[in-house]
Amino acid sequence: MDSPDTIFALSSGAPPAAIGIIRISGPAAFDVVRGLTGRLPVPRRASLCVLRSPETKEHLDQALILIFPGPNSATGEDLAELHLHGGRAVIRAVEEAIQAFQGVRRAEAGEFTRRSFANGRMDLNEAEGLADLLSAETEWQRRAANLMLGGAFSAAIEQWRQEALRLSALTEAELDFSDEDDVDSQNNNIITSSCSSLETEIKQLLAAPAAEKLKDGLRVVLAGPPNSGKSTLLNALVGRDAAIVSDIAGTTRDMIEVPVSVHGVALIFTDTAGLRDDSEDVIEKIGIDRSHAAMQQADIILWLGTQGSGPSHPNLIEVATKSDWSGHVSKSADAIAVSAVSGAGISEMLDTVARTAKTLLPPADQFAVNARQRTLLGRTADALSACRETEDWLIIAEHLRQARLALDALTGRAHTEDLLDTIFGKFCVGK
């Protein structure tokens, strides 16, 4: 089998910066370090070295060098890090010198992490957790990503897999030795009960909020009749003039979406066209239709209309706007009175929205599963359910095999190249 290429990439932010870190991974990584510095530093200890061009001996930079012999490295291969001065010219000169070495090339997006997976340093769930951590913008996202990266989900999968293997062994015993005295006659009950327990555990996880809500943000829709103060309130909630404000009814004709983070939770505030039945404006009618569609897809609705006249929704919050205006229409004590002009009630409004949003997200101390993981967990649960619906040992054995295959696919024991391309293609170059 041919040795893999040695890859390199800038793994820190785009220059110029105080420091630029170039990672090198593969069989020739240490040859590159020797060629640039004239020596190989002590592993896992930062060493100050002068980098010179192997061809011209020109001084390129003075840098801190770290080397990590495989397999005990991030990628499972020999890995080196060059901590350079972060100027564009410095980084460009060092990259050109590295690329001149035989068998060394620039890394593709996510290739370092993909090698880590291929060499058993992390599984697919941990890789997806790393991708989520790199893209996390809120505290809630960071916590969930760290749990996934730390292997909490993978540990649960391994427990389920070991239980499925145990049940498969019992099934095989029934198939091979069911006519002998030393086989437990209660195996059928054990398998049925254990499959049921395992299925229940998996379905409890499937019933929890999905990771997509955590990553993409919960949709908070501001809805109500024209001139109820939706656009003004939106601007106050997001802290900028995101929507045009006018006394003319029907000014907002399309949805305006503004992503924000409130108390560590990702939200998408959506301003909508005012709801009324008597509009003769074709464009406004289209906006009103979109408002109804937005409310149907909303996770939370801030209702600015008459008390009790809003749509039926499990997370509808009554809002009484223009609280500082003499013509203010009051609502019940349960409604939140706000003034976008004075700012009164805005903090309470945000607190209430964030508090409601957190009930719709996975708990902060629990990992969240994405669409790929939910699909495979669903297959596992279906296979376990099917085991309880038959007494044919051959069919039970096949269903348990399907359950194990789905669990293996979750961690990457069973995978396709297309799946790996999709997952690791989400990473930046250098990760």
N, C-alpha and C positions, 0 to 999 in steps of 0.2 A: 504494500500500500504506500503510495507516495506521501511524503511529508507535507503537511499544510504549509501554505505561504506564511511568511511572517508579515504581520500587518502593523500599521502605525496610523495615528491620527491625533490631532489636537483635541484634548478632552476637556479643556477649560473653555471659558467664554471667548467670544470673538475678540481679537486684538483691536486696538491696543489695550493692554491691561497691565497691572503690576506684575503678574506672573502668568506665564503660559505653560501648561502641562501637556507634554506629548507622551502618549502611551505607546509602547511597542510590545507586541505579543507574538510568540511563535518560536520555532527552533533556532532562529538566527538572532533573537533579541539580544542576547548577551554578546554575540559577535559585533553587533552594531555598537553597543556600549564600549567594547574594547577598541573598536576602530575609531570612535570619536574621542575617547579619553586616554587611550593607551594602557588602561588597566581595568580590572573588574572590581568594583567596590564590594565591601562586606554585605552579604544579603540582609535585607530589612533594616538597614541603617543608612540614614541620609549622609551622603558624602559630597563634599564640594569639589568639583572637577572643572577643568578647562576643556571645552569642546573645540576640537580642531577638525578641519576638513581632511579626510584621509588622503585626498589626492594632492592638495596644495599646501597642507599644513597651516592654512590660514586660521587665525583665531576667530571662532564663531561666537562664543559666549562663555561665561562662567556660570555654572548651574549646579543645583543639587540633584544628585542621581540616587535613585532607589531601585534595587533589583529584588525580584521575588521568584525564586526557583519553583518550577512546577513540580508536582501537581498542586502544591499548597500556595496557589495564587488565585486571584479573582477569576482568571480564565481557565485555570487548570494547566496552563502552559508556562514556560519561562516568560516572565513579564518584567518590563523595565519602565520607569517613569523618569522623564527629564523635566525638571522644574526650571524653566528658563525665565529670563527677563521677557516681559510680555509685549514687546514691540513687534510690529508687523514684519520689519526687515529681519529681525533676529529669528523669528519663528520660520519665516520663509527660507532663510539660509540653512537652518538646521534641518528642515523638512527635505530640502533638496539634497543635502548630504546623506540623510537616511535613505532616501529613495535610490541612491546610487549603489547601495549594497545589493548583492545577488540574492534573489528570492524574496525581496522585501517590496511590498506594495502598500498603497493607501487603503485603509479599511473602508468597508461599505457601512451603510447605516445599520446600527445594532449588531455589528459583527462581533464585537468584544463580548457582548452579553450572549450572543448565539453560541460562541465557543464555550462560554461558561456553562451553558445548558448541555452542549454536546459532551463536555468532559465531566458532567455530573456534579458541578459546583452549585447548580440551582435547578429547580424544575420549572415547568411552564407557569405555574401559579405564582411562584416567586418572581419569575421574569416579568409577568404582568403587573405584579405588585411594584416592582422597580420602575416600570414605565409609568404607573400611576403616581408614584412618589415624585418622579422627575417633573410631571405635569401638574402636581398638586398646587392649588392656589389658595386653598382654605385650610384651616386647622382640622376640620372634620375630614377632609380628603387626605391630609397628611397622616392622621392617625390610622385610618382604614388601610391606606397603602402600606404603612409600616407593619401592620398586622399580617397582611398578605405576604409581604417581602420576608417577614420574619418566620414564615412557615407555619403559621397557625392553621390555615386551611389545609395545607399539605399534611400536617400531622393528623387532622381529622380524617382525611382521605385514606391515609395509611391504616388507621384503625378500622375503617370500614372495609378496606381491602383484605386485611388479615381475617376479619370475621367472615367475609365472603369465601376466602380460601378454606377456612375451617368448615364452613357449611358444604363446600364442594367436596372436601375430604369425606365428610359423613355420607354425602350422596354417593360417592364412588364406592364407599364401603357397602352400602346397601345394594348397589349394582353388582359388586363382585362377590360378596360373601353373605347375601341375605338368607341363604339356606344353612348357614353355619351358626352354632350356638353362641360363639363369642362376639357376635355383633349385637349392639344395643337395639332392642326392639322399639325403643322410644325415639329413635332418630327422626321419624316422620314428624312427631310433635315438636321436637327440638328445632328442626329446620323451619317448620311453619311459624313457630313462635319467634325465632330469631330473625327470620326474614321480615316479619311484621314489625319488630322493634327497630330494625335497621331502616326499613322504609319510613317509619314514623319520624325517626331522627333526621333523615334526609329531607323529608317533606316540611319539617319545621324550618329548616334553613331556606327551602324554596319559598316558604310563605313570608319570609322576611323581605324588607324593601330591597330592590335591586341596586347594583352598583351604579348603573347609568344615572339614576336620580342624584346620587352623590357627586358624580363627575360632571354631569351636564348642567346641574342646577334645577331646583324645583321651580315650577312656573307659578308666579303670583300675578293674577290678572286683576287689574283695576276696572271695574264695570259699573255702569249706571246710566241714567239718562243724560242727554246733552246738558252742558253747563253745570254739571254736578261737582266739578272741580277735579276730575280725574288727572288731566294733564298737569295741573298745578301741583297736585299731590305727588305725582310721579317725580316731578323735578325736585320737590322737597325731599323725597325719600332717597333719591340717588345723588343728591347734592350738586346737581348741575342742570342746565337748561336742555334737557333731552327732547322735550316735546314743545311744540308751539302752543302758546296760551292765548286765547282770545275769548271775548264775550259773545262772539258770533256762534250760534248753535251749529253743530255739525262740522266744526273746524277739523277735528281728528277724523280722518276717513279711512285710515289704514292702521294696522297695529304697529306700535313702536316698542321694541324690546331692548331692555337695558340690563346686562348681566352685572351683578354686584355680589359682594360678600358681606353678610350681616352676621355678626357674632360667630364668625368662623364657618358659616353655612353659605354655600353657593346658591344664589337665587337669580331668577330672570323675571324682573318686573315688566309687565306688559300693559301699556296703555291701549285702550280700545275705543272704537267709535261709539258715540252716545246712542243708547237704545231708545228708539221711538218707532211708532207704527205709522205715522202720518207723513213720512218723508216722500217727496216726489222726485228727489234727486237720485238718478240711477247710480252714480258713483257712491253716494252716501249709503244707498241700500246694500251695495256690495260690501261696504265697510261694516254695516250692521250684521250682515250674514257672517262675516269673519269674526265679529265680536262673539256671536253665539257659539261658533266653532271653538274659539279660544277658551270660552268658559267651560265647554265640555271637556277640554283637554287640561284644564287648570288643576294644579295641586292645591292651590289656595285661591279664594276669590275675596277681594276687598270690595264690598258692595256699598256704593255711594248713593244708591237710590233710596226710595221710601222704605221705612222699616218693614221687613217681612215680605217685600215685593221681589226680592232677588231670586235667582234660580235655586232649585233644590241641590245642595252640595254639602258633603260632610265637613268641609273646612271653609265655610263662608264666615267672614268676619264683617260685622256691620260697622260702617264708618260714618260718622257725622262730620261733614266737612264745613269749612267756613265758620268755625266756632266763635270767631271774634267779630262776626258780621251781625248787624241788627236783624237781618232777615234770616238768620240761621234757623234751619229746620232741625229741631232736636229729635233725638231718638231715645230709646230706653237706656237704662243705666249700663246695660251690657255692651252697648256700642262704644266705640272709641271716638271721642270728640277731638278733632284736629284743626289746626289752622296752619296752612302752608305759608301764610304771610308772616305770622309771629313765631312760628315753629312750635307752638303749643301742641302737645300730644304726639308729635312726630317720634320722639324717643320711645314713648309707650307703644306706638304703632309698630315700630321696628322690633321692639322686644316681643310683642305678641306674635308677629309674623315669624320671628326666629324660633320662638318657643313652639309654635304650631309645626313649623318645618321640621324640627328635630324629632317630632313624633312620627314623621313620615320617612325618616332615614334610618339606616342601620344604627344600632347603639354605638357610641364612640369607642367602646371597648370590644367591638365585634367586627370581624372582616365582612366585606360585602362581595357577593359573587356577581360576575358579569354575565352577559348573554351566552357566551360560549360555555362557561361553567354551568349555568343553569340548564342548558340543553342536555349536557352530559349527566348532570345530576338527575334530571327528569328521566333519562333513559335508564339509569340505575334503579330509580324508584319503580319504574314500570316493570323492569325485569324481576325485581324482588316481589312485586305484587303478583306477577304471573306465577311465581313459584307456589303461591298459596292457593292457586286455583286449579291445581292438578295433583294427582297422586302418582303420575307416571314418572319414575325416577330418571329416565332418559331425558324427558322434557325439563324436569327440574334442573338437571345437570346443565342443560343448554342455557336455561335462563340465568343460572348462576354464572356461567361463562360470559354471557352478554353483560351481566352486571360488572364483572371484573374488567372486561374490555373497556367499558365506559369509564370506570375508575382509573384505569391505566391511561386512557386518553386525557383525563383531567390533568395528570402530572406530566404527561409527555412520554410515558413508557411506550405508548402507541401513538404515532403521529404521522402526518403527511408533510411533505416539503412545502406545499401550498400554505398549510396552516402556519408553519414556522416562518415563512416569508411574510405572512400577514402580521404576525405578532412582533417579530423583530424589526420589521420595516417601520414600526412606529417610533423606534429610537432614533436619536440623533447620531451623526457620525462621531465616533470617539467614545460611544457607550456600548 
